[in-house]
Amino acid sequence: MIDVRLLRDDPEAVRASQRARGADEGVVDAVLAADTARRAAMTTSEGLRAEQKAFGKQVAQAKGEEKAALLGRAKELAEQARAAAAEADAQGAEFDRLIRSLANVIEGAPPGGEDDYVVLREVGTPPALEAPKDHLELGELLGAIDVERGAKVSGSRFYFLTGVGARLELALLNLAVDRAVANGFSPMITPTLVKPEVMAGTGFLGEHADEVYRLAADDLYLVGTSEVALAGYHADEILDLSAGPKRYAGWSACYRREAGSHGRDTRGIIRVHQFHKVEMFSFCRLEDAAAEHERLLGWEEEVLQAVEVPYRVIDVAAGDLGTSAARKFDCEGWVPSQGRYRELTSTSNCTTFQARRLSVRERTDGEGGATRPVATLNGTLATTRWLVAILENHQQPDGSVVVPAALRPFMGGLEVLEPVR
């Protein structure tokens, strides 16, 4: 959630953020009103508790008829205190509900919606291909992708990666882990089922809750990214960040319902229900978050350049940000068969939004001193969708695909994927 002190001290900044996102700025005033009501109810409740405590001492010292008379008043005070406490709890719950409906306050993101991004740079030259085959045609020629049997087994938007397809994905993910470790990340294999409070803590149960799979019988959620599990890893903890950020690289299967995407990207493996991903996650001091964000972006670009995929970097507009993100950069890879760039990575600076919900803090003035929320950031280092860009950009006229040099050590030195059909 956002910092309530910012809301009180500079509500216009929060309103401006809501406007830039295309969201309802009236919620800001509703939250402020709820905050006032909550604080008033707490004051009343605390006053009655204090009066009740003081009166209890008076009753204890009284005797005879005086005590009997005082007991009646004590009973009234107890009932009033209980009612006031219940009212304070109700006002607190309403405040919590409303403030959690506010998205994070943007920091530098351009205003507007999905199409209002700003292109920061283009890297690499798209290959000159006369009649490029798409990734599914190539995958079928190579015996690498089988969507027909994926649909038979699991339904639409599922697939098998077979033979060299499976090896290529494993090579890509292992390359990402190697680069992450070289850059100071601790590799993690993360849970793919998480509790509701962890999923909510990362902001994924807001406006995009319909994208998340839920196991009702167990009250658990399937993650759409290992960001969720990694964000919850240090929940309710106080971190020591004196030596710099804590960085983790999580490898996991990911699941997304793709609700609302009916008819979009139904061919191949661009938009699917299950995939694998290596995700960077960083806990750092708020003052270091912007610089850490640039570093995450740089590490994403490093891996994209290693697999020799042309790409561009965009500054995502406020209206296209997730609830938790204050700013997000996407790297979009060139897809020859579509003649356009498609998202391959994203990295988000969530400032203290997730950490406030999950109670991840750091000490500000030594052992036993005050604490404050840390900043959290995330970024995709490799994922199944990259296979689309790798296959298409490295294809040859005969349907073979050249394996990028950086991936060959993870594929037993294999240099070219040859058609099997």
C-alpha positions, 0 to 999 in steps of 0.5 A, a space after each residue: 500500500 502507499 505511505 499514509 503520510 504521503 497521502 496526508 501531507 501531499 494528497 495532490 501527488 496521489 491524485 496526480 498519479 491516479 489521473 496519470 494512470 487513468 484511475 479514479 482520483 476520487 478514491 483519494 478523498 474517500 481514503 482521507 475521510 476514512 483516515 479521519 474517521 478511523 483516527 477519531 474512532 481510535 481516540 474515542 476508544 482509547 479515551 474510554 479505555 483510559 477512563 475505564 481503567 481509572 474508574 476500575 481503581 476507584 471501584 476497587 477502593 470503594 466499599 459498601 453502598 458506594 461500591 455497589 453504585 460505582 459498579 453500575 457505572 463501571 458496567 456502563 463504561 465497559 459497554 461503551 468501551 466495547 462499542 467504541 473498540 468495535 467502531 474503531 475496528 470497523 473504521 480501521 477495516 474500512 480505511 485498510 480496504 480503501 487504501 489498498 484500492 489505491 495503486 502505487 504512486 508513479 515515479 517518472 512514468 509517462 502518462 497515458 494508456 497502453 499505447 502511450 509508452 516512450 521508446 528509449 532505444 533500439 538495439 540490434 538490426 532485424 534480420 533481412 528475411 524474405 518470407 520468414 516462417 513463424 515460430 510455430 512452423 519452425 518449432 514443428 519442423 524442428 520437432 521442438 513444439 507440439 501444441 496439438 498434443 498440448 491441447 489434447 492433454 490440457 486444453 487451449 494455450 498449452 503445449 509440449 516443448 519436445 526434443 531440441 525445444 526442451 533443450 533450448 528452453 533449459 539452455 536459455 534458463 540456465 544461461 540466465 541463472 549463470 548471468 544472475 549468479 555472476 551479477 551477485 544474485 542468489 539462485 532460488 527454486 521457488 514455490 509455485 503455490 502461495 497463501 492469499 496474504 502473500 498474493 495480495 501483498 504483492 498486489 496481484 489480487 487487485 484489478 488483475 485478480 481474474 488472471 490468477 489461478 486459485 485452488 479453492 479447496 486449499 485456499 492457495 494461489 498459483 503464481 504467475 511469476 516467482 516475484 510473488 514467492 520472492 516478495 514473501 520470502 522476507 515477510 515480517 522480517 527486518 533486513 540488514 541492507 548495510 552491505 547493499 541490496 539482497 538479490 535473488 533469482 527465482 526459477 519457477 513454473 508460472 501460471 496465468 489464466 489469460 482472462 480477457 485475451 480471447 482470440 489474441 495470440 492463439 497461435 503458438 506459445 506467445 500467450 499461454 497458461 503455463 511457462 517457465 521463467 527466471 525472475 530477478 528480485 531485489 530488496 534495497 533501500 528506497 534511496 537506491 531503488 531508482 539506480 537498482 532499477 537501471 541495473 536490473 534493466 541492464 542485466 536484462 539487456 545483457 542476456 538479450 544481447 547474448 542470445 542475439 535478439 534485436 530489441 527495443 526498450 520502452 518506458 511503460 505509460 502509467 495506465 499500463 502499469 501494474 498496481 504495485 509498480 511506480 515505474 516499469 521498463 519493458 524490453 520488446 524483442 523483434 518478431 520477424 513473422 509479425 514485423 513488430 516488437 513483442 514484450 520479452 522482459 519487464 522490470 518494475 520498481 515497486 518502491 515500498 508498496 509491496 514491502 508495506 503490505 508484507 512488512 519487510 523492513 530495515 533498521 534506520 539507526 542501528 540495532 534496536 532502532 526505528 524501522 522503515 519499509 524497504 523497496 522491492 524491484 523485479 525483472 524478467 531475465 529469461 522466459 519461455 516466450 523468448 523462444 519465439 524471438 530466438 527461433 524466428 530471428 535465427 532461422 535459415 531459409 531451409 527451416 533450420 535455426 542457428 543456435 546463438 553462441 551463448 546457448 551452445 555450451 548448454 546444448 552440448 555444443 550444438 550449433 544448428 537445429 535441423 528440421 526433422 520433417 
